[in-house]
Amino acid sequence: MSKADTITFTEEIENCVYTPLVLDETFELAYTDPEAVEIELETDIRVIDSAGRRWKINPEDRRVVVHLIREEKS
């Protein structure tokens, strides 16, 4: 059995999620779910590993779509 390569991140440079302004904005309900709203977020994570190499999110993966759904009252 061969040992898997590993990496240890030792320093965080950036860890942000940029959200759009949602208050007082009008959004279309998702066509597949009339109780959901799609919101696009942008993420930025940058770290340094134990060898001093910098890592970041692939630019193609920075934008993430999430679905806001109604929360049931408890």
mmCIF file of the N, C-alpha and C atoms, coordinates in Angstrom:
data_MODEL
# 
_entry.id   MODEL 
# 
loop_
_atom_site.group_PDB 
_atom_site.id 
_atom_site.type_symbol 
_atom_site.label_atom_id 
_atom_site.label_alt_id 
_atom_site.label_comp_id 
_atom_site.label_asym_id 
_atom_site.label_entity_id 
_atom_site.label_seq_id 
_atom_site.pdbx_PDB_ins_code 
_atom_site.Cartn_x 
_atom_site.Cartn_y 
_atom_site.Cartn_z 
_atom_site.occupancy 
_atom_site.B_iso_or_equiv 
_atom_site.pdbx_formal_charge 
_atom_site.auth_seq_id 
_atom_site.auth_comp_id 
_atom_site.auth_asym_id 
_atom_site.auth_atom_id 
_atom_site.pdbx_PDB_model_num 
ATOM 1   N N  . MET A 1 1  ? 0.842   -1.177 0.000   1.00 0.00 ? 1  MET A N  1 
ATOM 2   C CA . MET A 1 1  ? 0.000   0.000  0.000   1.00 0.00 ? 1  MET A CA 1 
ATOM 3   C C  . MET A 1 1  ? 0.892   1.247  0.000   1.00 0.00 ? 1  MET A C  1 
ATOM 4   N N  . SER A 1 2  ? 0.652   2.151  -0.934  1.00 0.00 ? 2  SER A N  1 
ATOM 5   C CA . SER A 1 2  ? 1.460   3.367  -0.998  1.00 0.00 ? 2  SER A CA 1 
ATOM 6   C C  . SER A 1 2  ? 0.838   4.453  -0.127  1.00 0.00 ? 2  SER A C  1 
ATOM 7   N N  . LYS A 1 3  ? 1.692   5.286  0.396   1.00 0.00 ? 3  LYS A N  1 
ATOM 8   C CA . LYS A 1 3  ? 1.240   6.377  1.243   1.00 0.00 ? 3  LYS A CA 1 
ATOM 9   C C  . LYS A 1 3  ? 0.743   7.526  0.362   1.00 0.00 ? 3  LYS A C  1 
ATOM 10  N N  . ALA A 1 4  ? -0.414  8.060  0.697   1.00 0.00 ? 4  ALA A N  1 
ATOM 11  C CA . ALA A 1 4  ? -0.977  9.180  -0.059  1.00 0.00 ? 4  ALA A CA 1 
ATOM 12  C C  . ALA A 1 4  ? -0.212  10.460 0.260   1.00 0.00 ? 4  ALA A C  1 
ATOM 13  N N  . ASP A 1 5  ? -0.035  11.308 -0.737  1.00 0.00 ? 5  ASP A N  1 
ATOM 14  C CA . ASP A 1 5  ? 0.570   12.612 -0.510  1.00 0.00 ? 5  ASP A CA 1 
ATOM 15  C C  . ASP A 1 5  ? -0.368  13.441 0.353   1.00 0.00 ? 5  ASP A C  1 
ATOM 16  N N  . THR A 1 6  ? 0.207   14.236 1.214   1.00 0.00 ? 6  THR A N  1 
ATOM 17  C CA . THR A 1 6  ? -0.600  15.097 2.081   1.00 0.00 ? 6  THR A CA 1 
ATOM 18  C C  . THR A 1 6  ? -0.071  16.517 2.037   1.00 0.00 ? 6  THR A C  1 
ATOM 19  N N  . ILE A 1 7  ? -0.859  17.428 2.544   1.00 0.00 ? 7  ILE A N  1 
ATOM 20  C CA . ILE A 1 7  ? -0.460  18.825 2.614   1.00 0.00 ? 7  ILE A CA 1 
ATOM 21  C C  . ILE A 1 7  ? -1.059  19.417 3.877   1.00 0.00 ? 7  ILE A C  1 
ATOM 22  N N  . THR A 1 8  ? -0.358  20.363 4.468   1.00 0.00 ? 8  THR A N  1 
ATOM 23  C CA . THR A 1 8  ? -0.862  21.046 5.655   1.00 0.00 ? 8  THR A CA 1 
ATOM 24  C C  . THR A 1 8  ? -0.861  22.539 5.372   1.00 0.00 ? 8  THR A C  1 
ATOM 25  N N  . PHE A 1 9  ? -2.021  23.156 5.524   1.00 0.00 ? 9  PHE A N  1 
ATOM 26  C CA . PHE A 1 9  ? -2.111  24.609 5.374   1.00 0.00 ? 9  PHE A CA 1 
ATOM 27  C C  . PHE A 1 9  ? -1.826  25.231 6.733   1.00 0.00 ? 9  PHE A C  1 
ATOM 28  N N  . THR A 1 10 ? -0.915  26.186 6.741   1.00 0.00 ? 10 THR A N  1 
ATOM 29  C CA . THR A 1 10 ? -0.453  26.751 8.008   1.00 0.00 ? 10 THR A CA 1 
ATOM 30  C C  . THR A 1 10 ? -0.862  28.208 8.219   1.00 0.00 ? 10 THR A C  1 
ATOM 31  N N  . GLU A 1 11 ? -1.282  28.881 7.159   1.00 0.00 ? 11 GLU A N  1 
ATOM 32  C CA . GLU A 1 11 ? -1.642  30.293 7.296   1.00 0.00 ? 11 GLU A CA 1 
ATOM 33  C C  . GLU A 1 11 ? -2.803  30.615 6.370   1.00 0.00 ? 11 GLU A C  1 
ATOM 34  N N  . GLU A 1 12 ? -3.759  31.350 6.901   1.00 0.00 ? 12 GLU A N  1 
ATOM 35  C CA . GLU A 1 12 ? -4.903  31.792 6.098   1.00 0.00 ? 12 GLU A CA 1 
ATOM 36  C C  . GLU A 1 12 ? -4.688  33.247 5.719   1.00 0.00 ? 12 GLU A C  1 
ATOM 37  N N  . ILE A 1 13 ? -4.708  33.532 4.425   1.00 0.00 ? 13 ILE A N  1 
ATOM 38  C CA . ILE A 1 13 ? -4.522  34.901 3.941   1.00 0.00 ? 13 ILE A CA 1 
ATOM 39  C C  . ILE A 1 13 ? -5.880  35.570 3.758   1.00 0.00 ? 13 ILE A C  1 
ATOM 40  N N  . GLU A 1 14 ? -6.824  34.822 3.207   1.00 0.00 ? 14 GLU A N  1 
ATOM 41  C CA . GLU A 1 14 ? -8.142  35.367 2.877   1.00 0.00 ? 14 GLU A CA 1 
ATOM 42  C C  . GLU A 1 14 ? -9.176  34.256 3.012   1.00 0.00 ? 14 GLU A C  1 
ATOM 43  N N  . ASN A 1 15 ? -10.333 34.603 3.553   1.00 0.00 ? 15 ASN A N  1 
ATOM 44  C CA . ASN A 1 15 ? -11.442 33.655 3.620   1.00 0.00 ? 15 ASN A CA 1 
ATOM 45  C C  . ASN A 1 15 ? -12.717 34.480 3.647   1.00 0.00 ? 15 ASN A C  1 
ATOM 46  N N  . CYS A 1 16 ? -13.237 34.787 2.472   1.00 0.00 ? 16 CYS A N  1 
ATOM 47  C CA . CYS A 1 16 ? -14.380 35.690 2.359   1.00 0.00 ? 16 CYS A CA 1 
ATOM 48  C C  . CYS A 1 16 ? -15.464 35.105 1.472   1.00 0.00 ? 16 CYS A C  1 
ATOM 49  N N  . VAL A 1 17 ? -16.679 35.482 1.783   1.00 0.00 ? 17 VAL A N  1 
ATOM 50  C CA . VAL A 1 17 ? -17.811 35.223 0.904   1.00 0.00 ? 17 VAL A CA 1 
ATOM 51  C C  . VAL A 1 17 ? -18.458 36.582 0.663   1.00 0.00 ? 17 VAL A C  1 
ATOM 52  N N  . TYR A 1 18 ? -18.475 36.991 -0.579  1.00 0.00 ? 18 TYR A N  1 
ATOM 53  C CA . TYR A 1 18 ? -19.069 38.272 -0.938  1.00 0.00 ? 18 TYR A CA 1 
ATOM 54  C C  . TYR A 1 18 ? -20.516 38.013 -1.340  1.00 0.00 ? 18 TYR A C  1 
ATOM 55  N N  . THR A 1 19 ? -21.431 38.596 -0.607  1.00 0.00 ? 19 THR A N  1 
ATOM 56  C CA . THR A 1 19 ? -22.845 38.378 -0.882  1.00 0.00 ? 19 THR A CA 1 
ATOM 57  C C  . THR A 1 19 ? -23.442 39.602 -1.544  1.00 0.00 ? 19 THR A C  1 
ATOM 58  N N  . PRO A 1 20 ? -24.399 39.384 -2.422  1.00 0.00 ? 20 PRO A N  1 
ATOM 59  C CA . PRO A 1 20 ? -25.062 40.538 -3.032  1.00 0.00 ? 20 PRO A CA 1 
ATOM 60  C C  . PRO A 1 20 ? -25.977 41.205 -2.006  1.00 0.00 ? 20 PRO A C  1 
ATOM 61  N N  . LEU A 1 21 ? -26.281 42.438 -2.248  1.00 0.00 ? 21 LEU A N  1 
ATOM 62  C CA . LEU A 1 21 ? -27.250 43.123 -1.395  1.00 0.00 ? 21 LEU A CA 1 
ATOM 63  C C  . LEU A 1 21 ? -28.614 42.500 -1.646  1.00 0.00 ? 21 LEU A C  1 
ATOM 64  N N  . VAL A 1 22 ? -29.276 42.034 -0.610  1.00 0.00 ? 22 VAL A N  1 
ATOM 65  C CA . VAL A 1 22 ? -30.562 41.373 -0.800  1.00 0.00 ? 22 VAL A CA 1 
ATOM 66  C C  . VAL A 1 22 ? -31.728 42.148 -0.196  1.00 0.00 ? 22 VAL A C  1 
ATOM 67  N N  . LEU A 1 23 ? -31.448 43.046 0.723   1.00 0.00 ? 23 LEU A N  1 
ATOM 68  C CA . LEU A 1 23 ? -32.537 43.808 1.323   1.00 0.00 ? 23 LEU A CA 1 
ATOM 69  C C  . LEU A 1 23 ? -33.091 44.823 0.333   1.00 0.00 ? 23 LEU A C  1 
ATOM 70  N N  . ASP A 1 24 ? -34.409 44.930 0.316   1.00 0.00 ? 24 ASP A N  1 
ATOM 71  C CA . ASP A 1 24 ? -35.118 45.861 -0.570  1.00 0.00 ? 24 ASP A CA 1 
ATOM 72  C C  . ASP A 1 24 ? -34.888 45.579 -2.051  1.00 0.00 ? 24 ASP A C  1 
ATOM 73  N N  . GLU A 1 25 ? -34.494 44.348 -2.395  1.00 0.00 ? 25 GLU A N  1 
ATOM 74  C CA . GLU A 1 25 ? -34.350 43.931 -3.783  1.00 0.00 ? 25 GLU A CA 1 
ATOM 75  C C  . GLU A 1 25 ? -35.469 42.955 -4.130  1.00 0.00 ? 25 GLU A C  1 
ATOM 76  N N  . THR A 1 26 ? -35.859 42.896 -5.395  1.00 0.00 ? 26 THR A N  1 
ATOM 77  C CA . THR A 1 26 ? -36.886 41.968 -5.852  1.00 0.00 ? 26 THR A CA 1 
ATOM 78  C C  . THR A 1 26 ? -36.220 40.828 -6.599  1.00 0.00 ? 26 THR A C  1 
ATOM 79  N N  . PHE A 1 27 ? -36.584 39.600 -6.246  1.00 0.00 ? 27 PHE A N  1 
ATOM 80  C CA . PHE A 1 27 ? -35.995 38.407 -6.854  1.00 0.00 ? 27 PHE A CA 1 
ATOM 81  C C  . PHE A 1 27 ? -37.097 37.537 -7.434  1.00 0.00 ? 27 PHE A C  1 
ATOM 82  N N  . GLU A 1 28 ? -36.792 36.878 -8.552  1.00 0.00 ? 28 GLU A N  1 
ATOM 83  C CA . GLU A 1 28 ? -37.722 35.905 -9.115  1.00 0.00 ? 28 GLU A CA 1 
ATOM 84  C C  . GLU A 1 28 ? -37.604 34.618 -8.320  1.00 0.00 ? 28 GLU A C  1 
ATOM 85  N N  . LEU A 1 29 ? -38.758 33.978 -8.088  1.00 0.00 ? 29 LEU A N  1 
ATOM 86  C CA . LEU A 1 29 ? -38.727 32.673 -7.449  1.00 0.00 ? 29 LEU A CA 1 
ATOM 87  C C  . LEU A 1 29 ? -38.188 31.668 -8.452  1.00 0.00 ? 29 LEU A C  1 
ATOM 88  N N  . ALA A 1 30 ? -37.457 30.668 -7.969  1.00 0.00 ? 30 ALA A N  1 
ATOM 89  C CA . ALA A 1 30 ? -36.884 29.659 -8.851  1.00 0.00 ? 30 ALA A CA 1 
ATOM 90  C C  . ALA A 1 30 ? -38.003 28.914 -9.575  1.00 0.00 ? 30 ALA A C  1 
ATOM 91  N N  . TYR A 1 31 ? -37.846 28.716 -10.865 1.00 0.00 ? 31 TYR A N  1 
ATOM 92  C CA . TYR A 1 31 ? -38.918 28.081 -11.643 1.00 0.00 ? 31 TYR A CA 1 
ATOM 93  C C  . TYR A 1 31 ? -39.150 26.642 -11.225 1.00 0.00 ? 31 TYR A C  1 
ATOM 94  N N  . THR A 1 32 ? -38.137 25.980 -10.690 1.00 0.00 ? 32 THR A N  1 
ATOM 95  C CA . THR A 1 32 ? -38.310 24.588 -10.273 1.00 0.00 ? 32 THR A CA 1 
ATOM 96  C C  . THR A 1 32 ? -38.877 24.471 -8.867  1.00 0.00 ? 32 THR A C  1 
ATOM 97  N N  . ASP A 1 33 ? -38.821 25.543 -8.097  1.00 0.00 ? 33 ASP A N  1 
ATOM 98  C CA . ASP A 1 33 ? -39.327 25.524 -6.725  1.00 0.00 ? 33 ASP A CA 1 
ATOM 99  C C  . ASP A 1 33 ? -39.863 26.913 -6.394  1.00 0.00 ? 33 ASP A C  1 
ATOM 100 N N  . PRO A 1 34 ? -41.176 27.072 -6.373  1.00 0.00 ? 34 PRO A N  1 
ATOM 101 C CA . PRO A 1 34 ? -41.752 28.400 -6.123  1.00 0.00 ? 34 PRO A CA 1 
ATOM 102 C C  . PRO A 1 34 ? -41.499 28.922 -4.712  1.00 0.00 ? 34 PRO A C  1 
ATOM 103 N N  . GLU A 1 35 ? -40.828 28.160 -3.893  1.00 0.00 ? 35 GLU A N  1 
ATOM 104 C CA . GLU A 1 35 ? -40.522 28.612 -2.537  1.00 0.00 ? 35 GLU A CA 1 
ATOM 105 C C  . GLU A 1 35 ? -39.023 28.835 -2.346  1.00 0.00 ? 35 GLU A C  1 
ATOM 106 N N  . ALA A 1 36 ? -38.279 28.986 -3.459  1.00 0.00 ? 36 ALA A N  1 
ATOM 107 C CA . ALA A 1 36 ? -36.832 29.173 -3.366  1.00 0.00 ? 36 ALA A CA 1 
ATOM 108 C C  . ALA A 1 36 ? -36.385 30.348 -4.229  1.00 0.00 ? 36 ALA A C  1 
ATOM 109 N N  . VAL A 1 37 ? -35.289 30.957 -3.818  1.00 0.00 ? 37 VAL A N  1 
ATOM 110 C CA . VAL A 1 37 ? -34.689 32.068 -4.556  1.00 0.00 ? 37 VAL A CA 1 
ATOM 111 C C  . VAL A 1 37 ? -33.220 31.731 -4.778  1.00 0.00 ? 37 VAL A C  1 
ATOM 112 N N  . GLU A 1 38 ? -32.741 31.915 -6.000  1.00 0.00 ? 38 GLU A N  1 
ATOM 113 C CA . GLU A 1 38 ? -31.325 31.693 -6.292  1.00 0.00 ? 38 GLU A CA 1 
ATOM 114 C C  . GLU A 1 38 ? -30.540 32.975 -6.062  1.00 0.00 ? 38 GLU A C  1 
ATOM 115 N N  . ILE A 1 39 ? -29.438 32.850 -5.336  1.00 0.00 ? 39 ILE A N  1 
ATOM 116 C CA . ILE A 1 39 ? -28.554 33.980 -5.069  1.00 0.00 ? 39 ILE A CA 1 
ATOM 117 C C  . ILE A 1 39 ? -27.142 33.543 -5.459  1.00 0.00 ? 39 ILE A C  1 
ATOM 118 N N  . GLU A 1 40 ? -26.435 34.399 -6.174  1.00 0.00 ? 40 GLU A N  1 
ATOM 119 C CA . GLU A 1 40 ? -25.060 34.078 -6.558  1.00 0.00 ? 40 GLU A CA 1 
ATOM 120 C C  . GLU A 1 40 ? -24.100 34.757 -5.594  1.00 0.00 ? 40 GLU A C  1 
ATOM 121 N N  . LEU A 1 41 ? -23.179 33.982 -5.037  1.00 0.00 ? 41 LEU A N  1 
ATOM 122 C CA . LEU A 1 41 ? -22.167 34.487 -4.119  1.00 0.00 ? 41 LEU A CA 1 
ATOM 123 C C  . LEU A 1 41 ? -20.801 34.365 -4.777  1.00 0.00 ? 41 LEU A C  1 
ATOM 124 N N  . GLU A 1 42 ? -19.870 35.166 -4.313  1.00 0.00 ? 42 GLU A N  1 
ATOM 125 C CA . GLU A 1 42 ? -18.493 35.037 -4.787  1.00 0.00 ? 42 GLU A CA 1 
ATOM 126 C C  . GLU A 1 42 ? -17.619 34.717 -3.585  1.00 0.00 ? 42 GLU A C  1 
ATOM 127 N N  . THR A 1 43 ? -16.765 33.711 -3.717  1.00 0.00 ? 43 THR A N  1 
ATOM 128 C CA . THR A 1 43 ? -15.913 33.286 -2.614  1.00 0.00 ? 43 THR A CA 1 
ATOM 129 C C  . THR A 1 43 ? -14.446 33.558 -2.924  1.00 0.00 ? 43 THR A C  1 
ATOM 130 N N  . ASP A 1 44 ? -13.674 33.742 -1.877  1.00 0.00 ? 44 ASP A N  1 
ATOM 131 C CA . ASP A 1 44 ? -12.234 33.936 -2.033  1.00 0.00 ? 44 ASP A CA 1 
ATOM 132 C C  . ASP A 1 44 ? -11.540 33.293 -0.840  1.00 0.00 ? 44 ASP A C  1 
ATOM 133 N N  . ILE A 1 45 ? -10.805 32.239 -1.088  1.00 0.00 ? 45 ILE A N  1 
ATOM 134 C CA . ILE A 1 45 ? -10.016 31.582 -0.045  1.00 0.00 ? 45 ILE A CA 1 
ATOM 135 C C  . ILE A 1 45 ? -8.582  31.500 -0.544  1.00 0.00 ? 45 ILE A C  1 
ATOM 136 N N  . ARG A 1 46 ? -7.664  31.977 0.269   1.00 0.00 ? 46 ARG A N  1 
ATOM 137 C CA . ARG A 1 46 ? -6.236  31.925 -0.069  1.00 0.00 ? 46 ARG A CA 1 
ATOM 138 C C  . ARG A 1 46 ? -5.488  31.468 1.182   1.00 0.00 ? 46 ARG A C  1 
ATOM 139 N N  . VAL A 1 47 ? -4.630  30.472 1.009   1.00 0.00 ? 47 VAL A N  1 
ATOM 140 C CA . VAL A 1 47 ? -3.878  29.915 2.136   1.00 0.00 ? 47 VAL A CA 1 
ATOM 141 C C  . VAL A 1 47 ? -2.434  29.653 1.723   1.00 0.00 ? 47 VAL A C  1 
ATOM 142 N N  . ILE A 1 48 ? -1.597  29.437 2.723   1.00 0.00 ? 48 ILE A N  1 
ATOM 143 C CA . ILE A 1 48 ? -0.198  29.094 2.503   1.00 0.00 ? 48 ILE A CA 1 
ATOM 144 C C  . ILE A 1 48 ? 0.037   27.724 3.143   1.00 0.00 ? 48 ILE A C  1 
ATOM 145 N N  . ASP A 1 49 ? 0.766   26.858 2.429   1.00 0.00 ? 49 ASP A N  1 
ATOM 146 C CA . ASP A 1 49 ? 1.051   25.535 2.982   1.00 0.00 ? 49 ASP A CA 1 
ATOM 147 C C  . ASP A 1 49 ? 2.373   25.556 3.751   1.00 0.00 ? 49 ASP A C  1 
ATOM 148 N N  . SER A 1 50 ? 2.686   24.427 4.374   1.00 0.00 ? 50 SER A N  1 
ATOM 149 C CA . SER A 1 50 ? 3.873   24.341 5.227   1.00 0.00 ? 50 SER A CA 1 
ATOM 150 C C  . SER A 1 50 ? 5.184   24.535 4.457   1.00 0.00 ? 50 SER A C  1 
ATOM 151 N N  . ALA A 1 51 ? 5.147   24.406 3.131   1.00 0.00 ? 51 ALA A N  1 
ATOM 152 C CA . ALA A 1 51 ? 6.344   24.642 2.312   1.00 0.00 ? 51 ALA A CA 1 
ATOM 153 C C  . ALA A 1 51 ? 6.412   26.083 1.810   1.00 0.00 ? 51 ALA A C  1 
ATOM 154 N N  . GLY A 1 52 ? 5.453   26.914 2.232   1.00 0.00 ? 52 GLY A N  1 
ATOM 155 C CA . GLY A 1 52 ? 5.455   28.317 1.837   1.00 0.00 ? 52 GLY A CA 1 
ATOM 156 C C  . GLY A 1 52 ? 4.757   28.607 0.520   1.00 0.00 ? 52 GLY A C  1 
ATOM 157 N N  . ARG A 1 53 ? 4.115   27.600 -0.083  1.00 0.00 ? 53 ARG A N  1 
ATOM 158 C CA . ARG A 1 53 ? 3.415   27.804 -1.351  1.00 0.00 ? 53 ARG A CA 1 
ATOM 159 C C  . ARG A 1 53 ? 2.024   28.372 -1.105  1.00 0.00 ? 53 ARG A C  1 
ATOM 160 N N  . ARG A 1 54 ? 1.626   29.304 -1.958  1.00 0.00 ? 54 ARG A N  1 
ATOM 161 C CA . ARG A 1 54 ? 0.297   29.929 -1.857  1.00 0.00 ? 54 ARG A CA 1 
ATOM 162 C C  . ARG A 1 54 ? -0.713  29.137 -2.680  1.00 0.00 ? 54 ARG A C  1 
ATOM 163 N N  . TRP A 1 55 ? -1.928  29.038 -2.159  1.00 0.00 ? 55 TRP A N  1 
ATOM 164 C CA . TRP A 1 55 ? -3.030  28.339 -2.824  1.00 0.00 ? 55 TRP A CA 1 
ATOM 165 C C  . TRP A 1 55 ? -4.234  29.267 -2.859  1.00 0.00 ? 55 TRP A C  1 
ATOM 166 N N  . LYS A 1 56 ? -5.044  29.142 -3.916  1.00 0.00 ? 56 LYS A N  1 
ATOM 167 C CA . LYS A 1 56 ? -6.260  29.949 -4.036  1.00 0.00 ? 56 LYS A CA 1 
ATOM 168 C C  . LYS A 1 56 ? -7.332  29.141 -4.758  1.00 0.00 ? 56 LYS A C  1 
ATOM 169 N N  . ILE A 1 57 ? -8.555  29.635 -4.709  1.00 0.00 ? 57 ILE A N  1 
ATOM 170 C CA . ILE A 1 57 ? -9.660  28.994 -5.416  1.00 0.00 ? 57 ILE A CA 1 
ATOM 171 C C  . ILE A 1 57 ? -9.457  29.186 -6.915  1.00 0.00 ? 57 ILE A C  1 
ATOM 172 N N  . ASN A 1 58 ? -9.729  28.152 -7.671  1.00 0.00 ? 58 ASN A N  1 
ATOM 173 C CA . ASN A 1 58 ? -9.705  28.241 -9.126  1.00 0.00 ? 58 ASN A CA 1 
ATOM 174 C C  . ASN A 1 58 ? -10.681 29.354 -9.541  1.00 0.00 ? 58 ASN A C  1 
ATOM 175 N N  . PRO A 1 59 ? -10.266 30.309 -10.370 1.00 0.00 ? 59 PRO A N  1 
ATOM 176 C CA . PRO A 1 59 ? -11.162 31.399 -10.766 1.00 0.00 ? 59 PRO A CA 1 
ATOM 177 C C  . PRO A 1 59 ? -12.511 30.920 -11.314 1.00 0.00 ? 59 PRO A C  1 
ATOM 178 N N  . GLU A 1 60 ? -12.545 29.762 -11.947 1.00 0.00 ? 60 GLU A N  1 
ATOM 179 C CA . GLU A 1 60 ? -13.805 29.240 -12.480 1.00 0.00 ? 60 GLU A CA 1 
ATOM 180 C C  . GLU A 1 60 ? -14.755 28.792 -11.377 1.00 0.00 ? 60 GLU A C  1 
ATOM 181 N N  . ASP A 1 61 ? -14.240 28.575 -10.175 1.00 0.00 ? 61 ASP A N  1 
ATOM 182 C CA . ASP A 1 61 ? -15.050 28.083 -9.063  1.00 0.00 ? 61 ASP A CA 1 
ATOM 183 C C  . ASP A 1 61 ? -15.412 29.166 -8.053  1.00 0.00 ? 61 ASP A C  1 
ATOM 184 N N  . ARG A 1 62 ? -15.034 30.397 -8.298  1.00 0.00 ? 62 ARG A N  1 
ATOM 185 C CA . ARG A 1 62 ? -15.270 31.471 -7.325  1.00 0.00 ? 62 ARG A CA 1 
ATOM 186 C C  . ARG A 1 62 ? -16.735 31.820 -7.155  1.00 0.00 ? 62 ARG A C  1 
ATOM 187 N N  . ARG A 1 63 ? -17.517 31.689 -8.203  1.00 0.00 ? 63 ARG A N  1 
ATOM 188 C CA . ARG A 1 63 ? -18.939 32.026 -8.111  1.00 0.00 ? 63 ARG A CA 1 
ATOM 189 C C  . ARG A 1 63 ? -19.735 30.777 -7.766  1.00 0.00 ? 63 ARG A C  1 
ATOM 190 N N  . VAL A 1 64 ? -20.570 30.915 -6.746  1.00 0.00 ? 64 VAL A N  1 
ATOM 191 C CA . VAL A 1 64 ? -21.368 29.802 -6.249  1.00 0.00 ? 64 VAL A CA 1 
ATOM 192 C C  . VAL A 1 64 ? -22.823 30.251 -6.198  1.00 0.00 ? 64 VAL A C  1 
ATOM 193 N N  . VAL A 1 65 ? -23.722 29.407 -6.695  1.00 0.00 ? 65 VAL A N  1 
ATOM 194 C CA . VAL A 1 65 ? -25.149 29.708 -6.622  1.00 0.00 ? 65 VAL A CA 1 
ATOM 195 C C  . VAL A 1 65 ? -25.735 28.924 -5.455  1.00 0.00 ? 65 VAL A C  1 
ATOM 196 N N  . VAL A 1 66 ? -26.430 29.632 -4.577  1.00 0.00 ? 66 VAL A N  1 
ATOM 197 C CA . VAL A 1 66 ? -27.112 28.990 -3.457  1.00 0.00 ? 66 VAL A CA 1 
ATOM 198 C C  . VAL A 1 66 ? -28.605 29.243 -3.579  1.00 0.00 ? 66 VAL A C  1 
ATOM 199 N N  . HIS A 1 67 ? -29.383 28.405 -2.936  1.00 0.00 ? 67 HIS A N  1 
ATOM 200 C CA . HIS A 1 67 ? -30.838 28.569 -2.939  1.00 0.00 ? 67 HIS A CA 1 
ATOM 201 C C  . HIS A 1 67 ? -31.296 28.954 -1.541  1.00 0.00 ? 67 HIS A C  1 
ATOM 202 N N  . LEU A 1 68 ? -31.966 30.078 -1.448  1.00 0.00 ? 68 LEU A N  1 
ATOM 203 C CA . LEU A 1 68 ? -32.592 30.472 -0.188  1.00 0.00 ? 68 LEU A CA 1 
ATOM 204 C C  . LEU A 1 68 ? -33.980 29.845 -0.180  1.00 0.00 ? 68 LEU A C  1 
ATOM 205 N N  . ILE A 1 69 ? -34.290 29.124 0.883   1.00 0.00 ? 69 ILE A N  1 
ATOM 206 C CA . ILE A 1 69 ? -35.601 28.512 0.994   1.00 0.00 ? 69 ILE A CA 1 
ATOM 207 C C  . ILE A 1 69 ? -36.298 29.059 2.234   1.00 0.00 ? 69 ILE A C  1 
ATOM 208 N N  . ARG A 1 70 ? -37.601 28.973 2.230   1.00 0.00 ? 70 ARG A N  1 
ATOM 209 C CA . ARG A 1 70 ? -38.352 29.470 3.374   1.00 0.00 ? 70 ARG A CA 1 
ATOM 210 C C  . ARG A 1 70 ? -38.082 28.595 4.583   1.00 0.00 ? 70 ARG A C  1 
ATOM 211 N N  . GLU A 1 71 ? -37.916 29.261 5.705   1.00 0.00 ? 71 GLU A N  1 
ATOM 212 C CA . GLU A 1 71 ? -37.657 28.548 6.954   1.00 0.00 ? 71 GLU A CA 1 
ATOM 213 C C  . GLU A 1 71 ? -38.991 28.361 7.668   1.00 0.00 ? 71 GLU A C  1 
ATOM 214 N N  . GLU A 1 72 ? -39.242 27.153 8.097   1.00 0.00 ? 72 GLU A N  1 
ATOM 215 C CA . GLU A 1 72 ? -40.471 26.846 8.817   1.00 0.00 ? 72 GLU A CA 1 
ATOM 216 C C  . GLU A 1 72 ? -40.425 27.518 10.187  1.00 0.00 ? 72 GLU A C  1 
ATOM 217 N N  . LYS A 1 73 ? -41.552 28.090 10.591  1.00 0.00 ? 73 LYS A N  1 
ATOM 218 C CA . LYS A 1 73 ? -41.637 28.683 11.935  1.00 0.00 ? 73 LYS A CA 1 
ATOM 219 C C  . LYS A 1 73 ? -41.666 27.565 12.958  1.00 0.00 ? 73 LYS A C  1 
ATOM 220 N N  . SER A 1 74 ? -40.951 27.766 14.052  1.00 0.00 ? 74 SER A N  1 
ATOM 221 C CA . SER A 1 74 ? -40.937 26.722 15.082  1.00 0.00 ? 74 SER A CA 1 
ATOM 222 C C  . SER A 1 74 ? -41.846 27.060 16.237  1.00 0.00 ? 74 SER A C  1 
# 
